[in-house]
Amino acid sequence: MISIGSFLTVGILLFVIGLAGVLFWRNLLILLMSIEIMLNGINLLFVAYAAKWQHLDGQIFALFVMLVTAAEVAVALALAFAVFKRKGNIDVSQLNRLNG
Amino acid sequence: MISLLPWFVLFFPLLSVLIITLFTLRHPRASAAVSIAACAASFVLVLPLIGPGLAASHGGAPVTHRVPWLSVGGLEIGMGVHVDGLTVFMLLVVTLIGLLIHIYSTGYMHGDKGFSRYFAFMSLFMFSMLGIVLADNFIQIFIFWELVGLSSYLLIGFWYEKTAASDAGKKAFLVNRVGDFGFVLGILLVFYATGTVNFQEVMTGLAGGHFATVPLFAAAVLVFTGAVAKSAQFPLHVWLPDAMEGPTPVSALIHAATMVAAGVYLLARTFPLFAAEPQALLIVAYIGGFTALFAATVAVVQNDIKRVLAYSTLSQLGYMVMGIGAGSMTAGMFHLTTHACFKALLFLGAGSVIHAVHSQDIWDMGGLFKRMPITSWTFLIGSLALAGIPPFAGFFSKDEVLAAASHYPVLYLLGTATAFLTAFYVARLFTVAFLGKPRQQVHAHESPKVMTVPLMILAALSAVTGWLGAGMPIPFIFASDTGFGSFVHSGHPHAPEFHYSVMIISALVAVAGAAFGYLVYGRGALDPARVKDRAWVLYVVLVKKYFMDEFYGWLVSAVQQGWARLCAWFDRQVLIGTFVNGLAAITRWSGDKTRRLQTGQLHAALLIMGGGAAALLLVLLLGGN
């Protein structure tokens, strides 16, 4: 039996790795992948706690997250494609036209 | 079903309006026929109402009928008719004089391109006026009150190509709005004080005497404001002389005999409200008395025949209001009845003269007696009635007013002075316009029969209606020996009273005034031009009508416009300049200072978001303990 602590460690690690990717990469695709990693880290925590407390809410929530993620990826990839068509690259640091 | 009869009286003229506007606008003769038929039908239907209506003045039940119209909260408003002695006399005045003037109009308006429109408006007026007379509650009377205002506006501005006519219509409408505003407030206060708008319920409640006093005083004064505007009392009288721009039969019907008397009728209808508030009644009396003398002095110097009659109307309306204010509703209504006859006669006579000489200036007339015998004789009878020479109508009714006023020395003096001036300006008008040598350019000739026959009927009425008040029987028409006061009264019927001293003084004053006027203008006993030169200040003041129009002009252009400019300045500088623009400036300044936060860099935004989320988490974790 793997203790809940291990799940916690792995989940938080995944989340932080994803966060670091989001914050430090300029490539839009890697950014999106990092977001996926963060979400998966969260999902792991949901499922682990659902198992620990014998409660289905966490599992259902994890399913919803996957569902929304799938939709989000579809939109996000389309956006990335559109950015590439306009700019010729997918560097997020060049998407700065919303400055004040 | 006699109680349904008043509805037919009311709706025949409306039917005529519909028929004329929908079908006969292009057929002048048909329009006139429809309009006159409607008027005649109303008059005929009034006749069976006389008996029951007069019986109501002797304790019988009035003829009433009402249908529910709307109910809001505790307020039930119905549309109803109420016929008692007071209503009967008004109905007779309105329908009979209306009928005569309709017939006269076919001659006077002959060939006018708005002939059909004219009769549609006249029928609309008849409908509205009958609505006022028959109304059984404040809301209904107010609706018809506005409708007579509308038809008055339409008929004053009937020749709308003339700037003066359309301006006069607007002036009449606007001045009446001032009074109507007060009237609305008065109705609201009546409802506030009594909880009902029905005349009978208000009066019954007043008889019980369990209403708070202060709102009732204000309500009475405000209701009177409505009457002040409609009956052209000082200071809202300025519209009536200008209203003479309308066709002369309109002046006769609306601006002399009936509509302007609606204010007096309103006072009579709501008399118990005033009787419960002696202070309000005094205000009414003094306004009326002042208007009577004020207008009579202006009438003395007018040269336009219709303007002389218009100021005379103002003055006589002042008499009626004064009579009611002095506590005798009977006197006021009696003078209304006789005045309607002789003033309609005088206006129609003036119309006949204008028709013949194509001028309204009395100095363009003269020597009409031989050329227009019927007009001249009937005009003479009307003049004698107006001057108050016995035994013509005006003498009796003026006498009743003066008798009522004799309890108040100031009012009595005002009334007697007015009686003298009235006789004087009537004598001046008649002497200059009808006697002496002809001064007109065109050859004047007598008017057609459709115009002279109504004149003769009105002359007969002007001669005899006064006897009604004295309790004398009128041959062929009225056999009773009970006076007007037994039919139209507040409280209980009363027999005619004779105040011989008042009567003799008023007769002497009238004869003196008339003789003086004749001597000055007919015999040259005194040269008016020299008097004019000697007392030129007075003359200018009178010719300028006490500068009332100038005063109102100043009031609008200086005071009201100044106030408007002040409001505009306050709005622009304070409200917009300080508050609205100030708020906008603050928003813009703060936005300008904080816009650097938005770099547009995704990573910066994410860092702030992440940092913020971490900070929140920290707060939650620390606060949790």
Interface residues (C-beta under 8 A of the other chain):
Chain A: L19 V22 L23 F24 R26 V92 S93 L95 N96 R97 L98 N99 G100
Chain B: T594 R595 R596 L597 Q598 T599 G600 Q601 L602 H603 L606 L607 G610
